[in-house]
Amino acid sequence: MDRETRLIRTGASSALPARTVNPPIQRGSTVLMANAADLYDDSLVSYGITGLATPAALQTALAELEGATNVTLYPSGLAAITGALLAVLKAGDEILVVDSAYKPTRRFCDQVLGRFGVITRYYDPALSPQALMALTTPKTRLIVLEAPGSLTFEMQDIPALAAAANARGVLTLIDNTWAAGFYFKPLDHGVTLSIQALTKYVGGHSDCFMGSVATKDPAVGQQLVDAVWDIGWSVSSDDAYTMLRGLRTMATRLPRHQENGLTVARWLQQRPEVARVLHPALPEDPGHALWKRDFTGACGLFGVVLKPARETAVHAFIDALRLFGLGFSWGGYESLAIHCDPQLKSRSIPVQLEGPLLRLHIGLESPADLIADLERGFAALNAAA
Ligand SMILES: Cc1ncc(COP(=O)(O)O)c(C=O)c1O
C-alpha cells in the first residue's frame, strides 16, 4: 500500500482493549458493519448517535439506579424534559404541569408545545389527587410532577397522584433531580417517566451537562427511542464517561450533602432574620410527612424565606458571601446561593411567602465555614436594613 493509505489504516482499532476498571471512551460517528446484510439490520448499532460503549454503560447504570428497563440520554437536563414531552405528546393533547416546576420546563410548554397545538395548564402543588383528576379532560395525556418543587420545595403525594393518573390512562412525568434517583424511586411508585438533570448530583462536579429519561413502560420506552432517532439527540462519549465517573461516588457524596445541608438549615431556623426554612427533611416542613414516607434521604438544596427585607438588603447579603458561589446550578461539591424572587413572578398561582426567598445549595465544605460565611451575609443584611 502507498504511504497515504498506510498512514490512514495502520493502527485502526479492531482488537479488544485491555480490561480497565472503567469502560473505554469509545468515540465515533461512523460504525463499521461486518457485511452488506448488517448495514440494514435494525438490531445492530449502525451509527454512533446512540449505542456506543460509553453511553451504553451509563444507560445500564442509570437503569439500575432508577429501577428502569429503558433509559435514554440527552445533552442536558432540560433536553431530557423536552425530549420526553416531544416523544409522547401530539397536537390536540393537553398537559397539566405543577406550578412549582423548573421554570424552563414551563417556558418550553408555553412557547414550544403551544405552537404545536398542545395546551398546558398549571396546577397547585398542594392539590389532592381527586382535585387534580377533576382538572383532567378526555384530552389530558400527561401530568408533570416535581417533588420537592423548584425554589419553593412543596412535596406532592406522588404514589397517590400516579395511581389516580394511571387509573385514567394519563401518563405521569416527574423531574426527579432533587432526589438524584437515589433517595426516591418514582417508577416503583407508579410514575411513567422519571427524568433527571444528571448535570447536578450524578455529575457532581459542576463541569458537564446531561439528562436522562427512565421508564419501565415498554411502549413509552419505544417512543423515547424513536424520538431520539427522529430528532437527533446525541451525547458525547467523553461526557458519558464523566457522568459515569460521577455516578460511582454519588452514594457516598449525597449523605454528606444531606448532613451538611441539615446542619446549615437548622442553624438558619434559629436566626432572627429568617421566617422559615423550606426543606422537607425538617420536621416543621409541611411536606415532611410525605418526604418521610416516600423518600430515603435529602440532598443539599433548600430554600430560606427571610423576614420582610428590602431588595438592597437581600443583595447585600448575597454580595457579602465569600464561600458560597452565586450561580444557578446545584449538585456539585461546592456551595451556591441565589435569590429567587425574580423567578417566582412567572408562577400562575401567586406564591405567598413572608419575605424574600433565597435558595442555597450546601456542598461538601465544612458546615462551620459555611455558617461563618452566612453570618457575614446576615451582618451585611442588617447593616443595609
Ligand atoms: C429541577 C431541575 N430540573 C432540570 C434542570 C435542568 O438541567 P440542565 O441544566 O442540565 O438543563 C435543572 C437545572 O437547574 C433543575 O434545577
PDBQT file of the ligand as one rigid body, heavy atoms in Angstrom, charges set to zero:
ROOT
HETATM    1  C1  LIG A 401     -35.066  20.794  38.908  1.00  0.00    +0.000 C 
HETATM    2  C2  LIG A 401     -34.250  20.945  37.665  1.00  0.00    +0.000 A 
HETATM    3  N1  LIG A 401     -34.548  20.205  36.608  1.00  0.00    +0.000 NA
HETATM    4  C3  LIG A 401     -33.850  20.302  35.460  1.00  0.00    +0.000 A 
HETATM    5  C4  LIG A 401     -32.804  21.177  35.334  1.00  0.00    +0.000 A 
HETATM    6  C5  LIG A 401     -32.122  21.313  34.003  1.00  0.00    +0.000 C 
HETATM    7  O1  LIG A 401     -30.863  20.776  33.980  1.00  0.00    +0.000 OA
HETATM    8  P1  LIG A 401     -29.778  21.265  32.905  1.00  0.00    +0.000 P 
HETATM    9  O2  LIG A 401     -29.167  22.498  33.472  1.00  0.00    +0.000 OA
HETATM   10  O3  LIG A 401     -28.856  20.124  32.771  1.00  0.00    +0.000 OA
HETATM   11  O4  LIG A 401     -30.524  21.540  31.631  1.00  0.00    +0.000 OA
HETATM   12  C6  LIG A 401     -32.455  21.970  36.418  1.00  0.00    +0.000 A 
HETATM   13  C7  LIG A 401     -31.318  22.925  36.317  1.00  0.00    +0.000 C 
HETATM   14  O5  LIG A 401     -31.116  23.777  37.148  1.00  0.00    +0.000 OA
HETATM   15  C8  LIG A 401     -33.190  21.864  37.614  1.00  0.00    +0.000 A 
HETATM   16  O6  LIG A 401     -32.930  22.648  38.687  1.00  0.00    +0.000 OA
ENDROOT
TORSDOF 0
